Amino acid sequence: MTIGATDFSTTEYSYAETKGDYDLEHFSIDHDRKDIIPMAQRAAAANPALKFMATPWTPPRWLKSNGHIRNSKSPGLVQEAKAQKAYAHYLSKYVTAYAAENITISRLTVQNEPHVKGQFAATYPCCGFTAEQERDFLRDYLGPRMRKDHPDVELYIHDDQKDIMVDFVKTVMADNQSASFVDGVAFHWYGANLKNYQYLEEVHKQFPHLPLLATEATLEA
């Protein structure tokens, strides 16, 4: 499940379009009611054992340092505490709102492809995080919020390419507090996709307790 707009979306949108709404009083998933929610409900009805993972491509534009849904500066997320707190709440409210529609989110990644900061000029919805920035956001804001609101939801880090995952995962896991919130590592298919599985082996060797989950593969790149 995608939390807000993605590179496959036909429009730019988030669930909190009111600038400065740090308490998220105007949060709404109405955008998803026409197509996305009914499709997920049909899938869940067809297979009750199905588990959903949710991933954000971008925060609302007013929580980003570039002020736009598309593209990202570094850091992508505004670094003020009130902004990071609001974004953690935003992700939690998505899980809550979907649960109200009988769609249970069982896993959440912190950020889709955090490496994309500055990759292209105004291409698609994204938000850049270094490993250190993802570590800190998870440790100080998202992890505590999700454990409080949704203790059964598993949190996955990285959600990016295999060839950059070892150092990224090591950085997040080196901090005991952030590591306590990590339930798994997500990775993507791209690059030398059939020749770079050594990076999965290395992460598994260093963190054998963490599941490794492939979360995106849209072309044989």
Phi, psi and chi 1 to 4 in degrees:
 res  aa     phi    psi   chi1   chi2   chi3   chi4
   1 MET       -  140.2  -55.0  -60.7  -64.8      -
   2 THR  -103.3  130.2   63.3      -      -      -
   3 ILE   -91.5   94.1  -56.0  176.4      -      -
   4 GLY    84.8 -165.6      -      -      -      -
   5 ALA   -66.9  148.0      -      -      -      -
   6 THR  -132.9 -177.4   77.9      -      -      -
   7 ASP   -73.3   -6.4   43.9  -28.7      -      -
   8 PHE  -104.3   -1.3  -77.4   91.8      -      -
   9 SER   -73.6  149.8  -61.0      -      -      -
  10 THR   -87.4  -12.8   57.8      -      -      -
  11 THR  -140.0  163.6   60.3      -      -      -
  12 GLU   -93.5  127.1  -64.5 -178.3    4.4      -
  13 TYR  -159.7  159.7   69.9   95.2      -      -
  14 SER  -139.8 -178.0   74.1      -      -      -
  15 TYR   -99.2    6.9  -53.6  118.5      -      -
  16 ALA  -145.1   81.8      -      -      -      -
  17 GLU   -88.5   -7.3  -69.1  -68.5  -67.7      -
  18 THR   -83.0  112.8  -57.7      -      -      -
  19 LYS   -60.5  133.7 -176.0  176.7 -179.3  179.3
  20 GLY    79.3    9.1      -      -      -      -
  21 ASP   -83.2   68.7 -177.6   19.6      -      -
  22 TYR   -66.3  -24.0  -68.9   98.9      -      -
  23 ASP   -87.2   -3.0  -67.5  -30.6      -      -
  24 LEU    56.6   41.0  -58.9  177.0      -      -
  25 GLU   -68.2  -22.2  -65.9  179.3   -5.1      -
  26 HIS  -106.1   14.9  -57.9  -75.3      -      -
  27 PHE   -59.6  134.6  179.4   94.0      -      -
  28 SER  -155.9  138.5  172.1      -      -      -
  29 ILE  -102.1   23.9   59.0  169.0      -      -
  30 ASP   -56.9  -32.3  -76.7  -10.5      -      -
  31 HIS   -53.8  -34.0  171.9  -83.0      -      -
  32 ASP   -87.5   -5.8  -64.8   -1.4      -      -
  33 ARG   -72.3  -27.1  -64.8 -169.4 -173.9  -78.1
  34 LYS   -72.6  -47.8  179.7 -178.6  177.7 -178.0
  35 ASP  -121.9  -47.7  -63.4  -47.8      -      -
  36 ILE   -68.5  -50.1  -61.2  173.6      -      -
  37 ILE   -63.2  -47.8  -70.3  172.7      -      -
  38 PRO   -58.9  -37.3  -27.2   37.1      -      -
  39 MET   -64.8  -44.3  179.8  177.7   63.3      -
  40 ALA   -64.6  -38.5      -      -      -      -
  41 GLN   -64.7  -39.9  -69.9  171.5  -27.2      -
  42 ARG   -64.7  -40.4  -68.9 -164.9  -58.5  -89.4
  43 ALA   -64.0  -43.2      -      -      -      -
  44 ALA   -66.1  -36.3      -      -      -      -
  45 ALA   -68.2  -36.2      -      -      -      -
  46 ALA   -71.8  -30.2      -      -      -      -
  47 ASN  -142.1   91.2 -178.9    4.7      -      -
  48 PRO   -60.0  -18.8  -24.9   35.2      -      -
  49 ALA   -85.0   -4.3      -      -      -      -
  50 LEU   -63.6  135.9 -176.7   64.7      -      -
  51 LYS  -114.5  136.2  -67.2 -175.4  177.6 -179.5
  52 PHE  -102.8  135.3  -70.4  101.6      -      -
  53 MET  -108.8  141.1  168.3  177.8  -90.3      -
  54 ALA  -117.9  144.5      -      -      -      -
  55 THR  -141.0  131.9  -62.5      -      -      -
  56 PRO   -90.9  137.4   32.0  -32.2      -      -
  57 TRP   -91.6  -35.0  -94.5 -115.2      -      -
  58 THR  -154.4  146.1  177.6      -      -      -
  59 PRO   -72.4  170.9  -13.6   28.5      -      -
  60 PRO   -54.8  147.7  -25.3   34.4      -      -
  61 ARG   -58.4  -32.2   67.7 -165.4   81.0 -137.6
  62 TRP   -76.8   -7.3   53.5  -84.7      -      -
  63 LEU  -100.0    3.0  -70.4  176.0      -      -
  64 LYS  -102.7  149.7  -68.7 -179.7   67.9  177.5
  65 SER   -71.1  -21.4   57.0      -      -      -
  66 ASN   -94.8   -8.1   70.8  -11.3      -      -
  67 GLY    73.1   15.7      -      -      -      -
  68 HIS  -133.7  151.5  -60.8  -77.3      -      -
  69 ILE   -64.1  -43.0  -70.5  -70.4      -      -
  70 ARG   -83.6  151.9  -66.2 -172.1  177.7 -161.9
  71 ASN    59.6  176.9 -151.3   14.7      -      -
  72 SER  -158.3  139.7  178.1      -      -      -
  73 LYS   -83.7 -177.1  -67.3 -177.9  178.4  178.6
  74 SER  -127.0  116.6 -178.8      -      -      -
  75 PRO   -73.5  152.7   28.2  -34.8      -      -
  76 GLY   -76.9  -36.5      -      -      -      -
  77 LEU   -90.2  135.2 -178.4   63.0      -      -
  78 VAL   -53.4  133.8  171.8      -      -      -
  79 GLN   -87.8    0.5  -64.1  -62.2  -72.3      -
  80 GLU   -68.0  144.5  -64.0  175.4    2.8      -
  81 ALA   -58.7  -39.2      -      -      -      -
  82 LYS   -67.3  -30.8   65.3  178.2 -178.2  179.0
  83 ALA   -73.1  -43.9      -      -      -      -
  84 GLN   -68.2  -37.1  -57.6 -140.9    6.7      -
  85 LYS   -64.1  -42.5 -178.3  179.2  178.4 -179.4
  86 ALA   -65.1  -38.3      -      -      -      -
  87 TYR   -69.4  -39.4 -172.5   45.1      -      -
  88 ALA   -60.9  -41.2      -      -      -      -
  89 HIS   -64.5  -40.1 -170.3 -163.6      -      -
  90 TYR   -57.0  -47.3  173.4   89.2      -      -
  91 LEU   -66.0  -38.2  -63.6  174.6      -      -
  92 SER   -65.7  -41.0  176.2      -      -      -
  93 LYS   -65.0  -31.4  -77.1 -179.8   75.2   69.5
  94 TYR   -60.7  -46.9  169.1   86.9      -      -
  95 VAL   -61.7  -42.5  175.3      -      -      -
  96 THR   -62.6  -45.1  -59.7      -      -      -
  97 ALA   -65.4  -39.9      -      -      -      -
  98 TYR   -70.3  -34.6  -97.5   66.2      -      -
  99 ALA   -61.2  -34.8      -      -      -      -
 100 ALA   -66.7  -19.2      -      -      -      -
 101 GLU   -98.1   14.4  -58.3  -63.9  -29.5      -
 102 ASN    63.4   33.6  -64.0  -46.9      -      -
 103 ILE  -119.4  110.5  -58.7  167.9      -      -
 104 THR   -93.2  119.1  -59.9      -      -      -
 105 ILE   -87.3  119.3  -56.1  -60.9      -      -
 106 SER  -100.5  -21.0   61.1      -      -      -
 107 ARG  -138.0  147.0  -61.9  179.9  179.9   93.8
 108 LEU  -136.4  130.3  176.4   74.8      -      -
 109 THR   -94.8  154.0   74.0      -      -      -
 110 VAL   -70.3  -42.2  179.8      -      -      -
 111 GLN  -163.8  132.8  172.2   62.5   42.5      -
 112 ASN   -72.2  127.5  174.5   73.3      -      -
 113 GLU    41.9   67.2  -65.4 -169.6  -11.8      -
 114 PRO   -63.7  -14.1   22.3  -34.2      -      -
 115 HIS   -74.0  -10.0   84.0  -85.4      -      -
 116 VAL   -74.5   -1.1  -59.2      -      -      -
 117 LYS   -50.1  121.0   54.1 -170.4  179.7  -60.3
 118 GLY    70.8   12.5      -      -      -      -
 119 GLN   -62.9  -48.0 -174.0  178.8   31.2      -
 120 PHE  -136.3  175.0  -51.1  114.0      -      -
 121 ALA   -92.0  114.9      -      -      -      -
 122 ALA    47.4   60.0      -      -      -      -
 123 THR   -96.7  -60.2   52.2      -      -      -
 124 TYR  -153.0  167.9   58.9   86.7      -      -
 125 PRO   -60.3  128.5  -26.5   36.6      -      -
 126 CYS  -163.5  172.2   59.4      -      -      -
 127 CYS  -156.7  118.6 -173.6      -      -      -
 128 GLY   -79.8  134.8      -      -      -      -
 129 PHE  -133.8  130.7  -76.9   84.2      -      -
 130 THR   -74.6  169.3   63.5      -      -      -
 131 ALA   -59.7  -38.2      -      -      -      -
 132 GLU   -67.0  -39.4  -68.2   79.6    7.0      -
 133 GLN   -68.4  -40.4  -69.9  160.1    1.0      -
 134 GLU   -65.6  -41.1 -177.8  159.5  -46.7      -
 135 ARG   -55.5  -48.6  174.3 -160.8   65.1 -160.1
 136 ASP   -69.7  -40.2  -65.5   -9.2      -      -
 137 PHE   -64.5  -42.1  176.1   61.9      -      -
 138 LEU   -65.1  -45.4  175.3   64.6      -      -
 139 ARG   -67.1  -44.4  179.9 -168.0   64.8 -151.0
 140 ASP   -95.3  -21.2  -61.4  -23.8      -      -
 141 TYR  -131.8  -63.2  -60.0   99.4      -      -
 142 LEU   -68.0  -46.1 -177.9   61.3      -      -
 143 GLY   -58.0  -54.6      -      -      -      -
 144 PRO   -59.4  -39.7  -26.7   35.7      -      -
 145 ARG   -65.0  -46.0 -176.0   83.7 -151.3 -161.8
 146 MET   -69.6  -37.3  -67.7  -59.2  -64.4      -
 147 ARG   -66.4  -31.6  -69.9  -65.1 -171.9 -105.3
 148 LYS   -74.6  -47.5  175.8  178.6  177.7  -70.8
 149 ASP   -87.5  -35.2  -64.5  -12.0      -      -
 150 HIS  -141.6   69.7  -54.6  -74.0      -      -
 151 PRO   -63.1  -18.1   21.4  -33.3      -      -
 152 ASP   -87.9   -9.0  -65.4  -28.9      -      -
 153 VAL   -80.8  126.6  174.0      -      -      -
 154 GLU   -84.1  140.4  -62.5  177.3   -5.2      -
 155 LEU  -107.9  126.0  -60.5  176.1      -      -
 156 TYR  -113.6  136.9  -83.3   61.8      -      -
 157 ILE  -102.5  173.8   59.5  170.7      -      -
 158 HIS    74.3  -80.8 -173.3   58.6      -      -
 159 ASP    53.0   51.5 -156.3   12.6      -      -
 160 ASP  -153.2 -166.3 -148.6  -32.5      -      -
 161 GLN   -69.9  150.9  -43.7  -48.9  -30.8      -
 162 LYS   -65.4  -36.6  -63.5 -170.2  -71.0  -65.9
 163 ASP   -73.8   -6.5   60.5   -7.5      -      -
 164 ILE  -119.4   10.9   57.6  174.2      -      -
 165 MET   -82.7  -29.1   70.4 -172.4  -59.6      -
 166 VAL   -62.2  -54.1  176.0      -      -      -
 167 ASP   -66.4  -36.2  -72.0  -17.4      -      -
 168 PHE   -61.7  -50.2 -165.2  103.3      -      -
 169 VAL   -65.1  -41.7  173.4      -      -      -
 170 LYS   -60.5  -38.7  -74.2  170.3   62.9  176.1
 171 THR   -64.6  -45.3  -64.2      -      -      -
 172 VAL   -67.0  -41.8  177.0      -      -      -
 173 MET   -78.0  -15.8  -64.8  -59.8  -67.7      -
 174 ALA   -69.6  -20.4      -      -      -      -
 175 ASP   -94.3  117.8 -176.3  -70.7      -      -
 176 ASN   -60.5  -36.0  -70.9  -26.2      -      -
 177 GLN   -68.8  -47.4  -76.7 -176.6  -78.5      -
 178 SER   -66.8  -39.0   62.2      -      -      -
 179 ALA   -59.8  -30.2      -      -      -      -
 180 SER   -67.2  -16.7   69.5      -      -      -
 181 PHE   -99.0   -4.3  -63.9  117.1      -      -
 182 VAL   -88.9  121.3  177.9      -      -      -
 183 ASP  -105.6  -12.6  -62.8  -58.1      -      -
 184 GLY  -179.0  176.0      -      -      -      -
 185 VAL  -125.4  127.5  178.8      -      -      -
 186 ALA  -100.9  147.7      -      -      -      -
 187 PHE  -145.1  162.0   64.8   91.6      -      -
 188 HIS  -112.4  169.0  -69.1 -175.8      -      -
 189 TRP   -87.4  -20.3  169.4 -100.2      -      -
 190 TYR   -74.6  178.9  -46.2  108.2      -      -
 191 GLY    85.1 -147.0      -      -      -      -
 192 ALA   -78.2   72.0      -      -      -      -
 193 ASN   -59.8  -29.5   48.5   51.5      -      -
 194 LEU   -98.9    3.1  -62.7  178.9      -      -
 195 LYS  -124.7   13.2  -61.0  178.1 -178.4  178.9
 196 ASN  -128.7   29.9   56.9   11.7      -      -
 197 TYR   -78.0   -6.5  -78.8   86.9      -      -
 198 GLN   -62.6  -25.8   69.3  -88.8   23.6      -
 199 TYR   -71.1  -34.8  -57.3  113.4      -      -
 200 LEU   -65.7  -41.0  -61.7 -179.9      -      -
 201 GLU   -61.8  -39.3  -66.4  175.2  -12.0      -
 202 GLU   -68.5  -43.7 -179.0   61.7   26.6      -
 203 VAL   -63.3  -43.2  170.5      -      -      -
 204 HIS   -63.2  -38.0  177.5   66.2      -      -
 205 LYS   -63.0  -41.0 -179.4  179.3  178.7 -179.7
 206 GLN   -82.5  -29.5  -64.9 -165.8   37.7      -
 207 PHE  -134.1   67.7  -52.8  102.0      -      -
 208 PRO   -63.6  -17.1   22.9  -33.7      -      -
 209 HIS   -82.3  -10.3   65.4  -68.4      -      -
 210 LEU   -94.1  123.2  -67.0  180.0      -      -
 211 PRO   -64.1  145.3  -15.0   26.8      -      -
 212 LEU  -111.8  121.2  -55.0  177.8      -      -
 213 LEU  -124.1  123.2 -174.1   61.7      -      -
 214 ALA   -75.1  126.2      -      -      -      -
 215 THR  -120.9   -8.0   52.3      -      -      -
 216 GLU  -156.7  134.4 -177.0  177.3  -47.1      -
 217 ALA  -159.8   95.9      -      -      -      -
 218 THR  -108.5   -5.3   57.1      -      -      -
 219 LEU  -161.7  162.4   77.0  165.3      -      -
 220 GLU   -87.7   66.9  -63.1 -179.4    3.1      -
 221 ALA   -91.2      -      -      -      -      -
